Amino acid sequence: AQSVAQPEDQVNVAEGNPLTVKCTYSVSGNPYLFWYVQYPNRGLQFLLKYITGDNLVKGSYGFEAEFNKSQTSFHLKKPSALVSDSALYFCAVRAPSNTGKLIFGQGTTLQVKP
Amino acid sequence: DSGVTQTPKHLITATGQRVTLRCSPRSGDLSVYWYQQSLDQGLQFLIQYYNGEERAKGNILERFSAQQFPDLHSELNLSSLELGDSALYFCASSVATQGTTEAFFGQGTRLTVV
């Protein structure tokens, strides 16, 4: 069965510092991995995805993610955090099957303090 | 704006009642997904339709049903509502059903059962 774990309920960083939001996954075969962000009272916004190829994926708003097959991880990173990055972040996995359903982690709240 | 439209934004109803949530996918997207977001269960996949046909089913209760119409909009019907059904219900759409395409989410319908 597919699963995603986000080990931290909350991550706190100071503005200007680098940030990392962790994600590990379990799936049969090669995974398709996604990061979404949810602002208060809003829907989920797509940030980036890993399908194949380069292990470092660049996405929206300066975010990037590093795929590590041996550690089954897909950590979200940003070199310099902004207060406006404060939100709820979800990692999701999809198995290469004929359905498109996403399995989400429980979410990590990112708090960036000025 | 993701291009996915959900109505209504908020819904308050009594236990035992039936409600219908509506979703219009992005133009050109054939796949529609429904997710439930609650504090205790997180983001749970409910059901997927592709071009009018059910494609995948998740943790959807028998009291819940969905359909996708010829114009590709979708409705999620929730009946015999219980207090525990209170949640944020998201619709998402993607152009295809295969795993490489990202899904775009609507802003959700917040259902409160009293």
Interface residues (C-beta under 8 A of the other chain):
Chain A: Y32 F34 Y36 N41 R42 G43 L44 Q45 F46 K49 I51 F90 R94 A95 P96 S97 N98 T99 G100 K101 L102 I103 F104 G105 Q106 G107
Chain B: S2 V4 S31 Y33 G42 L43 F45 Q48 R55 A56 G58 F90 A92 S94 A96 T97 Q98 G99 T100 T101 E102 A103 F104 F105 G106 Q107 G108
